[in-house]
Amino acid sequence: MARHVKHGDSVIITSGNDRGVVGQILEVNPSDDTVIVKGVNIRTKHVKPTQQQPQGGIIRKEMPIHISNVSPVVDGKPSRVRFETKKDGSKVRVSVRDGKELHTLRGPRN
């Protein structure tokens, strides 16, 4: 099934504690329909000292949120996505808000 967002997309959070926050997608997990967005849904974990990490400490990291709670950003506002087929047979994502093709900002994957 086609997803309305991809790795590297700029998205806005549409529901939850971080509603209205804009961030970039770091990872998409299609098996459980979740995404990890940079700077959103950050949780802290207290880690005991181990041999690998002798000091222990507090780790802050982004946790997944459901894919239905994010939408691509177009002109600072959330937009739905339509899939269209071009003449050459390629399938593209098109913003419903302005009718333009959505492009992914590809960066290095972590």
C-alpha positions as CSV (number, residue, x, y, z in Angstrom):
1,M,0.0,0.0,0.0
2,A,1.3,3.4,-0.9
3,R,2.2,5.8,2.0
4,H,1.4,9.5,1.9
5,V,4.7,10.4,3.5
6,K,8.3,9.2,2.9
7,H,11.7,9.5,4.6
8,G,12.9,13.1,4.4
9,D,9.5,14.7,4.0
10,S,8.7,17.8,6.0
11,V,5.5,17.1,7.9
12,I,3.2,18.7,10.5
13,I,1.8,16.8,13.5
14,T,-2.0,16.9,13.3
15,S,-2.9,15.4,16.7
16,G,-1.4,14.6,20.1
17,N,0.8,16.5,22.5
18,D,3.0,17.9,19.7
19,R,0.2,19.1,17.5
20,G,1.2,21.8,15.1
21,V,4.9,21.1,15.3
22,V,6.7,20.8,11.9
23,G,9.6,18.3,11.6
24,Q,11.4,16.1,9.1
25,I,10.7,12.3,8.9
26,L,13.8,10.3,10.0
27,E,12.3,6.8,9.6
28,V,9.1,5.2,8.3
29,N,8.1,1.8,9.7
30,P,5.5,0.2,7.4
31,S,5.0,-2.9,9.4
32,D,3.2,-1.1,12.2
33,D,2.3,2.2,10.3
34,T,4.5,4.5,12.4
35,V,7.0,7.3,11.6
36,I,9.8,8.9,13.6
37,V,9.9,12.7,13.3
38,K,12.9,14.7,14.2
39,G,12.3,16.6,17.5
40,V,8.8,15.2,18.1
41,N,7.5,12.8,20.8
42,I,10.8,12.9,22.7
43,R,11.0,10.5,25.7
44,T,13.6,10.2,28.4
45,K,15.1,6.9,29.5
46,H,17.2,6.5,32.6
47,V,20.1,4.2,32.0
48,K,22.1,2.4,34.7
49,P,25.9,2.3,34.4
50,T,27.2,-0.6,32.4
51,Q,30.6,-1.6,31.0
52,Q,29.9,0.0,27.7
53,Q,28.5,3.2,29.3
54,P,30.2,3.5,32.7
55,Q,28.5,6.8,33.6
56,G,25.0,5.7,32.8
57,G,22.7,8.8,32.5
58,I,19.6,10.0,30.8
59,I,19.0,9.3,27.1
60,R,16.5,11.5,25.2
61,K,15.2,10.1,21.9
62,E,12.4,10.4,19.4
63,M,9.7,7.7,19.7
64,P,7.4,6.6,16.9
65,I,4.0,8.1,16.3
66,H,1.2,6.7,14.1
67,I,1.4,7.7,10.4
68,S,-2.2,9.0,10.5
69,N,-1.2,11.7,12.8
70,V,1.2,13.4,10.3
71,S,0.5,15.3,7.1
72,P,2.9,16.8,4.5
73,V,3.4,20.6,4.9
74,V,2.4,22.8,2.0
75,D,2.8,26.6,2.6
76,G,2.9,26.0,6.4
77,K,-0.4,24.1,6.5
78,P,-1.2,20.4,6.4
79,S,-2.3,18.9,3.1
80,R,-3.8,15.6,2.0
81,V,-2.1,13.6,-0.7
82,R,-3.4,12.3,-4.0
83,F,-1.6,9.7,-6.1
84,E,-1.5,10.3,-9.9
85,T,0.0,8.4,-12.7
86,K,2.0,10.4,-15.3
87,K,2.0,9.7,-19.0
88,D,5.3,7.7,-18.7
89,G,3.6,5.4,-16.2
90,S,5.4,6.7,-13.1
91,K,3.3,7.3,-9.9
92,V,3.7,10.6,-8.1
93,R,2.3,12.1,-4.9
94,V,0.4,15.3,-5.5
95,S,-0.7,17.8,-2.8
96,V,-4.5,18.3,-2.7
97,R,-4.0,21.8,-1.2
98,D,-2.2,23.3,-4.2
99,G,-2.1,20.5,-6.8
100,K,1.7,20.5,-7.1
101,E,3.9,17.4,-6.9
102,L,5.4,16.6,-3.5
103,H,9.2,16.2,-3.5
104,T,11.2,14.5,-0.9
105,L,14.2,16.2,0.7
106,R,16.6,13.3,0.8
107,G,19.3,13.4,3.4
108,P,21.7,10.9,4.9
109,R,19.9,8.0,6.5
110,N,20.9,7.2,10.1
